[in-house]
Amino acid sequence: MERERFVRLVEQVLDSLPERFRERIHNLAVLVEDRPPKSVARKRPGDRRTGLVLGVFQGVPATQRSVFDLSHGPDRIVLYQKNIEAVCSSDAEIRHEVRQTVLHELGHYFGMDEEQLKDV
């Protein structure tokens, strides 16, 4: 899938979030890269089915922030397009996996751990 189309899918997922969640997202960048760097691929558990890292949240969860924290730039969610495509066999599956991955990483942004997110 072309990068531009993939990015549009990500934007559609973000735009489809309920307003009560969107209004609580601050200083967050959502990026798309081909694949994770080796350091991320080795340190993070991958997708339960494939072992591939599909996305990652990089930052401080909202539940751990303080008004006294200095701004350090935006938190980031990075989606790994080639890994997502590798676990999917159709455009419909890619759309579904992008949605699931965005929701999972947003869960981390909001302070949820892997156990809490296992069914997302």
GROMACS elastic network, one bead per residue, 0.5 to 0.9 nm:
[ bonds ]
;  ai    aj funct       b0    kb
    1     4     6  0.84304   500
    1     5     6  0.67814   500
    1     6     6  0.65867   500
    1    81     6  0.87761   500
    1    85     6  0.79859   500
    1    91     6  0.82167   500
    2     5     6  0.54522   500
    2     6     6  0.63566   500
    2     7     6  0.87824   500
    3     6     6  0.50058   500
    3     7     6  0.60874   500
    3     8     6  0.85790   500
    3    32     6  0.82297   500
    3    81     6  0.80479   500
    4     7     6  0.51515   500
    4     8     6  0.62705   500
    4     9     6  0.88171   500
    5     8     6  0.50191   500
    5     9     6  0.64182   500
    5    10     6  0.88576   500
    6     9     6  0.51227   500
    6    10     6  0.65301   500
    6    11     6  0.88181   500
    6    32     6  0.83957   500
    6    81     6  0.75622   500
    6    94     6  0.86870   500
    6    95     6  0.85411   500
    6    98     6  0.85956   500
    7    10     6  0.50295   500
    7    11     6  0.62397   500
    7    12     6  0.86296   500
    7    31     6  0.84261   500
    7    32     6  0.70963   500
    8    12     6  0.61018   500
    8    13     6  0.86397   500
    9    12     6  0.50550   500
    9    13     6  0.63028   500
    9    14     6  0.87435   500
    9    94     6  0.89202   500
    9    95     6  0.65648   500
    9    98     6  0.72988   500
    9    99     6  0.82781   500
   10    13     6  0.51672   500
   10    14     6  0.63354   500
   10    15     6  0.86274   500
   10    30     6  0.83523   500
   10    32     6  0.88077   500
   10    79     6  0.89562   500
   10    95     6  0.84935   500
   10    98     6  0.66018   500
   10    99     6  0.73648   500
   10   102     6  0.76247   500
   11    14     6  0.51075   500
   11    15     6  0.60208   500
   11    16     6  0.85204   500
   12    15     6  0.50176   500
   12    16     6  0.60546   500
   12    17     6  0.88604   500
   12    99     6  0.89814   500
   13    16     6  0.51551   500
   13    17     6  0.66706   500
   13    95     6  0.87657   500
   13    98     6  0.78198   500
   13    99     6  0.58307   500
   13   102     6  0.75568   500
   13   103     6  0.86374   500
   14    17     6  0.55172   500
   14    22     6  0.78320   500
   14    99     6  0.85835   500
   14   102     6  0.79770   500
   14   103     6  0.89459   500
   15    18     6  0.82331   500
   15    19     6  0.88845   500
   15    22     6  0.81432   500
   16    19     6  0.85431   500
   17    20     6  0.82344   500
   17    21     6  0.65493   500
   17    22     6  0.63250   500
   18    21     6  0.55943   500
   18    22     6  0.64334   500
   18    23     6  0.88351   500
   19    23     6  0.59772   500
   19    24     6  0.86221   500
   20    23     6  0.55792   500
   20    24     6  0.68038   500
   21    24     6  0.52906   500
   21    25     6  0.67400   500
   22    25     6  0.53886   500
   22    26     6  0.85899   500
   23    26     6  0.77454   500
   24   110     6  0.89792   500
   25    28     6  0.67013   500
   25    62     6  0.89997   500
   25   106     6  0.89351   500
   25   109     6  0.85635   500
   25   110     6  0.86362   500
   26    74     6  0.82520   500
   26    75     6  0.86911   500
   27    73     6  0.74242   500
   27    75     6  0.62921   500
   27    76     6  0.85808   500
   28    59     6  0.89213   500
   28    73     6  0.87890   500
   28    74     6  0.50737   500
   28    76     6  0.55362   500
   28    77     6  0.74399   500
   28   109     6  0.87613   500
   29    74     6  0.61192   500
   29    75     6  0.62237   500
   29    77     6  0.63133   500
   29    78     6  0.83058   500
   30    75     6  0.86465   500
   30    76     6  0.57469   500
   30    78     6  0.58863   500
   30    79     6  0.76762   500
   30   102     6  0.88446   500
   31    76     6  0.71877   500
   31    77     6  0.61602   500
   31    79     6  0.62435   500
   31    80     6  0.87402   500
   32    35     6  0.89286   500
   32    55     6  0.89152   500
   32    77     6  0.84655   500
   32    78     6  0.55871   500
   32    80     6  0.59706   500
   32    81     6  0.64980   500
   33    36     6  0.72939   500
   33    78     6  0.68724   500
   33    79     6  0.62204   500
   33    80     6  0.50696   500
   33    81     6  0.61216   500
   33    82     6  0.80931   500
   34    79     6  0.81173   500
   34    80     6  0.51497   500
   34    81     6  0.50124   500
   34    82     6  0.51070   500
   34    83     6  0.74675   500
   35    38     6  0.88474   500
   35    41     6  0.87037   500
   35    53     6  0.82703   500
   35    54     6  0.82793   500
   35    79     6  0.83097   500
   35    81     6  0.66971   500
   35    82     6  0.59382   500
   35    83     6  0.63245   500
   36    39     6  0.78816   500
   36    40     6  0.59170   500
   36    41     6  0.59048   500
   36    53     6  0.71277   500
   36    54     6  0.82634   500
   36    55     6  0.82149   500
   36    56     6  0.88553   500
   36    78     6  0.86746   500
   36    79     6  0.85778   500
   36    80     6  0.63303   500
   36    83     6  0.85744   500
   37    40     6  0.54789   500
   37    41     6  0.63229   500
   37    42     6  0.87814   500
   38    42     6  0.60815   500
   38    43     6  0.85634   500
   39    42     6  0.54032   500
   39    43     6  0.62209   500
   39    44     6  0.86086   500
   40    43     6  0.52632   500
   40    44     6  0.58904   500
   40    53     6  0.80217   500
   40    56     6  0.84941   500
   41    44     6  0.58375   500
   41    45     6  0.77516   500
   41    46     6  0.75988   500
   41    52     6  0.73842   500
   41    53     6  0.60966   500
   42    45     6  0.77768   500
   44    53     6  0.70907   500
   44    56     6  0.84373   500
   45    48     6  0.81077   500
   45    51     6  0.68972   500
   45    52     6  0.79221   500
   45    53     6  0.68601   500
   46    49     6  0.82132   500
   46    50     6  0.70068   500
   46    54     6  0.70160   500
   46    55     6  0.87923   500
   47    50     6  0.54923   500
   47    52     6  0.53881   500
   47    53     6  0.59216   500
   47    54     6  0.67300   500
   48    51     6  0.60209   500
   48    52     6  0.82839   500
   49    52     6  0.82680   500
   49    87     6  0.84276   500
   50    53     6  0.86158   500
   50    87     6  0.71823   500
   52    83     6  0.62610   500
   52    84     6  0.83031   500
   52    86     6  0.87642   500
   52    87     6  0.83944   500
   53    56     6  0.75817   500
   53    79     6  0.87923   500
   53    80     6  0.73564   500
   53    83     6  0.68550   500
   53    84     6  0.83879   500
   54    78     6  0.85315   500
   54    79     6  0.59896   500
   54    80     6  0.52006   500
   54    81     6  0.74676   500
   54    82     6  0.85241   500
   54    83     6  0.56799   500
   54    84     6  0.55918   500
   54    97     6  0.87741   500
   54    98     6  0.87039   500
   54   101     6  0.68087   500
   55    77     6  0.70153   500
   55    78     6  0.53998   500
   55    80     6  0.56521   500
   55    81     6  0.87331   500
   55    83     6  0.88453   500
   55    84     6  0.85725   500
   55   101     6  0.62641   500
   55   102     6  0.76841   500
   55   104     6  0.85825   500
   55   105     6  0.69660   500
   56    76     6  0.80807   500
   56    77     6  0.56618   500
   56    78     6  0.53523   500
   56    79     6  0.66955   500
   56    80     6  0.85100   500
   56   101     6  0.86785   500
   56   104     6  0.89703   500
   56   105     6  0.62170   500
   56   108     6  0.88405   500
   57    60     6  0.88439   500
   57    61     6  0.89163   500
   57    75     6  0.76252   500
   57    76     6  0.57955   500
   57    78     6  0.65496   500
   57   105     6  0.54734   500
   57   106     6  0.76268   500
   57   108     6  0.64928   500
   57   109     6  0.67200   500
   58    61     6  0.88861   500
   58    75     6  0.58524   500
   58    76     6  0.50366   500
   58    77     6  0.62099   500
   58    78     6  0.78705   500
   58   109     6  0.83996   500
   59    74     6  0.77408   500
   59    76     6  0.62968   500
   59    77     6  0.85324   500
   59   109     6  0.75694   500
   60    63     6  0.82156   500
   60    64     6  0.64767   500
   60    65     6  0.66812   500
   60    75     6  0.68987   500
   60   108     6  0.89490   500
   60   109     6  0.71607   500
   60   111     6  0.84104   500
   61    64     6  0.54688   500
   61    65     6  0.67627   500
   61    75     6  0.86810   500
   61   107     6  0.89423   500
   61   108     6  0.63377   500
   61   110     6  0.55649   500
   61   112     6  0.81534   500
   62    65     6  0.54045   500
   62    66     6  0.87060   500
   62   108     6  0.86492   500
   62   109     6  0.60594   500
   62   110     6  0.50902   500
   62   111     6  0.58184   500
   63    66     6  0.85744   500
   63   109     6  0.84756   500
   63   110     6  0.64748   500
   63   111     6  0.52561   500
   63   112     6  0.87135   500
   64   111     6  0.74199   500
   65    68     6  0.83072   500
   65    69     6  0.68075   500
   66    69     6  0.53494   500
   66    70     6  0.89018   500
   67    70     6  0.81973   500
   69    72     6  0.86015   500
   71    74     6  0.80589   500
   72    75     6  0.83506   500
   75   109     6  0.81649   500
   76   109     6  0.87536   500
   77   102     6  0.78432   500
   77   105     6  0.65165   500
   77   106     6  0.77393   500
   77   109     6  0.84034   500
   78   102     6  0.89461   500
   78   105     6  0.86261   500
   79    83     6  0.87658   500
   79    84     6  0.81073   500
   79    98     6  0.80245   500
   79   101     6  0.75930   500
   79   102     6  0.77529   500
   80    83     6  0.55840   500
   80    84     6  0.62856   500
   80    85     6  0.87381   500
   81    84     6  0.51419   500
   81    85     6  0.61016   500
   81    86     6  0.85289   500
   81    98     6  0.87574   500
   82    85     6  0.50467   500
   82    86     6  0.60470   500
   82    87     6  0.89062   500
   83    87     6  0.66146   500
   83    88     6  0.89212   500
   84    87     6  0.55103   500
   84    88     6  0.65695   500
   84    94     6  0.67642   500
   84    97     6  0.68106   500
   84    98     6  0.73383   500
   84   101     6  0.88665   500
   85    88     6  0.51596   500
   85    89     6  0.74562   500
   85    90     6  0.85096   500
   85    91     6  0.88061   500
   85    93     6  0.86838   500
   85    94     6  0.63162   500
   85    97     6  0.87970   500
   86    89     6  0.77139   500
   87    93     6  0.85925   500
   87    94     6  0.83188   500
   87    97     6  0.85777   500
   88    91     6  0.77764   500
   88    92     6  0.85308   500
   88    93     6  0.54018   500
   88    94     6  0.57165   500
   88    97     6  0.77437   500
   89    92     6  0.83872   500
   89    93     6  0.64888   500
   89    94     6  0.76841   500
   90    93     6  0.52007   500
   90    94     6  0.63450   500
   90    95     6  0.87570   500
   91    95     6  0.62070   500
   91    96     6  0.86323   500
   92    95     6  0.51328   500
   92    96     6  0.62783   500
   92    97     6  0.86528   500
   93    96     6  0.50063   500
   93    97     6  0.60202   500
   93    98     6  0.84699   500
   94    97     6  0.50653   500
   94    98     6  0.59838   500
   94    99     6  0.84991   500
   95    98     6  0.52336   500
   95    99     6  0.62772   500
   95   100     6  0.87208   500
   96    99     6  0.51872   500
   96   100     6  0.62101   500
   96   101     6  0.86131   500
   97   101     6  0.59379   500
   97   102     6  0.84026   500
   98   101     6  0.51716   500
   98   102     6  0.60298   500
   98   103     6  0.85018   500
   99   102     6  0.52326   500
   99   103     6  0.61168   500
   99   104     6  0.85052   500
  100   103     6  0.51982   500
  100   104     6  0.60354   500
  100   105     6  0.86585   500
  100   120     6  0.66576   500
  101   104     6  0.50067   500
  101   105     6  0.61572   500
  101   106     6  0.84519   500
  101   120     6  0.85807   500
  102   105     6  0.52750   500
  102   106     6  0.60163   500
  102   107     6  0.85028   500
  103   106     6  0.50249   500
  103   107     6  0.61333   500
  103   108     6  0.88632   500
  103   120     6  0.71163   500
  104   107     6  0.50614   500
  104   108     6  0.67501   500
  104   109     6  0.89403   500
  104   112     6  0.89698   500
  104   114     6  0.88326   500
  104   117     6  0.64479   500
  104   118     6  0.86539   500
  104   120     6  0.60650   500
  105   108     6  0.50550   500
  105   109     6  0.63790   500
  105   110     6  0.87408   500
  106   110     6  0.62074   500
  106   111     6  0.86077   500
  106   112     6  0.87143   500
  107   110     6  0.50892   500
  107   111     6  0.63326   500
  107   112     6  0.52630   500
  107   113     6  0.77400   500
  107   116     6  0.86545   500
  107   117     6  0.69332   500
  107   120     6  0.86753   500
  108   113     6  0.62904   500
  108   114     6  0.80982   500
  108   117     6  0.82947   500
  109   112     6  0.74340   500
  112   115     6  0.80685   500
  112   116     6  0.59012   500
  112   117     6  0.66659   500
  113   116     6  0.53811   500
  113   117     6  0.62949   500
  113   118     6  0.87554   500
  114   118     6  0.59039   500
  115   118     6  0.53549   500
  115   119     6  0.85182   500
  116   119     6  0.75941   500
  116   120     6  0.84214   500
  117   120     6  0.52325   500
